[in-house]
C-alpha cells in the first residue's frame, strides 16, 4: 500500500496550520507543526523510494533515506534545527501530563 499521497496531504495540512499559528504569533506550536510538516515530507519520500521509515527524528529519517539517495546538506542542517522544536514541545507536554 503506497501512502505517499497521504503523507504529502497531511504535510500540506500541517504546513497550513503552522502558517496560521505563525500569523497569530503562536510561535511554539507553529515551529512544532513545521517539524511535523518536514517529517511527513520525508515519510512521503521514503514511501516513494520504498524505504520504510520509523520515528520522529528528522536527522535519523534523512540518514535512512541517504542509503538510497543524496539529501542536500541544507536540508540536513535545517532538520537539526526543526528537531529541537519537536523534542522541546513533546518534553513540555509530557512534563505537564506527569505533573497531575
MARVEXTI-678413 format. One record per atom (N, C-alpha, C): x, y, z. Coordinates in steps of 0.02 Angstrom, whole numbers, plus 50000, padded with zeros to 5 digits. Atoms other than C-alpha are relative to their C-alpha. Layout:
     xx     yy     zz
      X      Y      Z
...
% end
This chain:
     xx     yy     zz
  50042  49941  50000
  50000  50000  50000
  50044  50062  50000
  49959  49939  50006
  50079  50164  49943
  49963  50059  50033
  50031  49945  49963
  50043  50305  50065
  50033  50067  49984
  49965  49938  50017
  50149  50438  49978
  49952  50059  49999
  50048  49945  50007
  49998  50545  49935
  49971  50019  50069
  50026  49986  49932
  49928  50527  50113
  50048  50042  50041
  49949  49963  49963
  50091  50586  50190
  50004  50072  49976
  49995  49932  50028
  50100  50735  50072
  49940  50042  50017
  50061  49962  49984
  49920  50787  50101
  49999  50020  50074
  49998  49983  49929
  49940  50779  50290
  50054  50053  50013
  49947  49949  49993
  50103  50877  50275
  49976  50069  49977
  50028  49936  50024
  50014  51012  50174
  49953  50029  50052
  50047  49977  49949
  49880  51021  50307
  50038  50027  50061
  49959  49977  49944
  50011  51036  50444
  50033  50067  49984
  49968  49938  50020
  50100  51173  50347
  49950  50058  50001
  50052  49949  49999
  49938  51270  50326
  49986  50021  50073
  50012  49984  49930
  49907  51258  50514
  50060  50037  50031
  49939  49966  49974
  50088  51308  50552
  50001  50073  49979
  50001  49930  50024
  50069  51464  50444
  49946  50040  50036
  50053  49966  49963
  49905  51507  50529
  50024  50018  50071
  49975  49988  49932
  49985  51489  50701
  50054  50054  50000
  49949  49948  50005
  50131  51596  50644
  49968  50069  49994
  50036  49937  50009
  50009  51732  50589
  49969  50025  50065
  50031  49981  49936
  49932  51730  50764
  50051  50003  50057
  49944  49995  49953
  50103  51738  50849
  50005  49942  50049
  49994  50060  49958
  50088  51563  50921
  50061  49961  49974
  49938  50023  50030
  50269  51528  50881
  50019  49928  50020
  49981  50066  49978
  50296  51372  50985
  49964  49945  49961
  50039  50051  50037
  50155  51273  50904
  50014  50005  49925
  49984  49993  50071
  50198  51344  50733
  50065  49962  49984
  49937  50036  50011
  50376  51277  50749
  49990  49925  50006
  50014  50071  49992
  50312  51109  50811
  49969  49972  49936
  50032  50024  50061
  50199  51093  50659
  50045  50005  49939
  49950  49997  50054
  50341  51147  50545
  50041  49936  50000
  49963  50063  49994
  50438  50997  50611
  49957  49942  49974
  50045  50053  50022
  50287  50886  50582
  49992  50000  49923
  50004  49993  50073
  50274  50952  50403
  50060  49968  49967
  49938  50029  50028
  50455  50907  50369
  50001  49925  50008
  50002  50072  49987
  50433  50736  50448
  49956  49965  49949
  50047  50032  50047
  50285  50697  50336
  50026  50003  49929
  49969  49996  50067
  50378  50757  50181
  50053  49945  49993
  49950  50053  50002
  50521  50639  50224
  49968  49931  49998
  50036  50063  50002
  50399  50498  50257
  49973  49986  49929
  50025  50008  50068
  50321  50528  50086
  50057  49981  49952
  49943  50016  50042
  50492  50524  50004
  50022  49928  50012
  49982  50069  49985
  50535  50363  50094
  49952  49950  49969
  50051  50043  50029
  50372  50285  50041
  50009  49995  49924
  49993  49998  50073
  50403  50338  49862
  50060  49960  49975
  49941  50038  50022
  50575  50255  49855
  50007  49934  50036
  50003  50065  49967
  50523  50102  49955
  50047  49991  50058
  49963  50005  49938
  50612  50140  50117
  49950  50011  50057
  50044  49994  49942
  50513  50107  50275
  50035  50043  50052
  49971  49955  49950
  50546  50249  50396
  49959  49995  50065
  50032  50005  49935
  50508  50244  50581
  50030  50053  50046
  49976  49952  49951
  50520  50380  50712
  49984  50072  49980
  50016  49929  50009
  50511  50568  50725
  50063  50043  49992
  49938  49962  50005
  50694  50621  50724
  50016  50010  49926
  49990  49986  50070
  50718  50708  50557
  50069  49978  49975
  49932  50020  50020
  50905  50675  50554
  50004  49925  49990
  50002  50073  50008
  50876  50489  50581
  49964  49980  49936
  50038  50016  50061
  50748  50487  50441
  50043  50015  49938
  49957  49981  50056
  50870  50576  50325
  50057  49949  49992
  49947  50050  50004
  51008  50452  50368
  49976  49937  49966
  50029  50059  50033
  50894  50310  50315
  49990  50013  49926
  50011  49983  50070
  50847  50399  50154
  50066  50002  49961
  49936  49993  50034
  51030  50430  50113
  50032  49933  49983
  49977  50066  50022
  51055  50243  50096
  49983  49989  49926
  50020  50006  50070
  50970  50265  49927
  50009  50063  49959
  49997  49937  50037
  50975  50449  49881
  50041  50051  50039
  49962  49946  49968
  51076  50606  49917
  49952  50054  50022
  50040  49945  49973
  50993  50734  50029
  50046  50061  50007
  49958  49940  49995
  51060  50913  50015
  50017  50018  50073
  49975  49983  49934
  51163  50971  50164
  49956  50052  50035
  50043  49948  49972
  51049  51122  50188
  49938  49970  50033
  50058  50034  49971
  50901  51006  50219
  50018  49966  50065
  49976  50032  49938
  51001  50909  50347
  50010  50052  50055
  49988  49946  49950
  51054  51070  50435
  49934  50027  50027
  50065  49974  49979
  50875  51136  50439
  49962  49949  50042
  50033  50054  49962
  50814  50968  50503
  50025  49997  50071
  49972  49999  49932
  50931  50979  50651
  49966  50054  50042
  50034  49945  49965
  50850  51145  50697
  49928  49982  50015
  50070  50019  49991
  50673  51082  50672
  49992  49946  50054
  50003  50053  49949
  50709  50930  50781
  49994  50030  50070
  50002  49969  49934
  50734  51047  50928
  49929  50019  50020
  50068  49979  49985
  50555  51108  50915
  49955  49940  50015
  50040  50060  49985
  50482  50933  50912
  50017  49975  50070
  49979  50027  49936
  50584  50873  51060
  49979  50046  50057
  50018  49952  49948
  50553  51032  51161
  49925  49997  50014
  50073  49999  49991
  50364  51030  51132
  49977  49936  50033
  50021  50064  49971
  50345  50845  51172
  50022  49995  50073
  49976  50006  49931
  50451  50855  51328
  49959  50045  50047
  50042  49956  49959
  50347  51002  51393
  49931  49969  50011
  50065  50033  49993
  50185  50907  51360
  50004  49942  50049
  49991  50056  49954
  50250  50753  51450
  50008  50024  50071
  49989  49972  49934
  50308  50858  51596
  49933  50023  50031
  50065  49976  49975
  50136  50940  51612
  49954  49941  50017
  50041  50059  49988
  50050  50771  51599
  50022  49965  50063
  49974  50035  49942
  50163  50694  51731
  49990  50039  50064
  50008  49958  49942
  50131  50839  51848
  49931  49993  50033
  50068  50006  49972
  49948  50792  51876
  49999  49955  50059
% end
